Amino acid sequence: MVTVTDDGGSSGRLRRELGVLPPGDIRSCIAALADDEDLLTRLFQYRFPGGGALDGHSFGNLFLSALTGITGDFHQAILTAEDVLRVRGKIYPATLQDVVLRGRGVSGRVYEGESAVGLSNERLDRLDLDPPAPPAFPAAMEAIAAADLILLGPGSLYTSILPNLLIPGIRQALRQARARKVLLLNLMTQPGETDGMMGADHLQAIEQHAGKGLVDGVLASSSPIAEPLLRHYAEAGSEPVQVQREALEARGLHVVTADLLASGDLIRHDPAQLARAVLDLAARARPAAA
């Protein structure tokens, strides 16, 4: 389930110029889940270089915008793209209404739009949507109701995860769902957005915006991170998100840790190891959800 508040880069330009919902986050999900990982996927992610009207636009964004214009339906555009790229799984926008994300920092300063929120460089006190109660996309609510396990994350806390929870219908669907709701902790803090925020802080932000009792458990990485990598990320203002197991368990959450770090020069989740951990959680949760 993907937020539709993006207002930067290619998505923001298409949103302003064509009046379409921002396609960028949807495009990235489609490419990540595509069964065809060669030419079509690379084409979908291709970004036009060099000056001119197409500068910075990705082919996938233009493709989704064109399909929306042809079908008159953003979700139908997603379904068509999923079929073309043989996507494994389903991708749902949280709402089909044009919404703007607004954040208020602890200083009282207001940040208008997702791009500004992500670059606030201060602890955020509150997020809101304009309009404040957009209708949830019915298919997204149905998917939540049918889920065996619901993951919150990984992703940008204030610009990818929380915006979905600001939609009343999504919050209601999550509370009514029989599946366990698990917060998948990010590996590192995000400069300008979650500076200094650890595991309990992420949970506090979710409870502040969606109410207490929504999250049942936490999945986090137990992998050690090499010092040279940590120093490199520290130069950009990013530090590891500490799990804070005792603080989370004291609030009634079941905390599961696993070796989730990918090898290489970037601090990222390993897709295969993360998939195994998630499937194990789903297998353990299924009897309780039956």
PyMOL commands that set and color helices and strands:
alter all, ss='L'
color gray80, all
select helices_A, chain A and resi 9-18+24-33+39-45+59-71+74-84+114-118+138-146+157-165+168-176+199-210+227-235+245-249+271-289
alter helices_A, ss='H'
color red, helices_A
select strands_A, chain A and resi 100-105+110-112+124-130+149-152+180-184+217-221+254-258
alter strands_A, ss='S'
color yellow, strands_A
deselect
rebuild
show_as cartoon
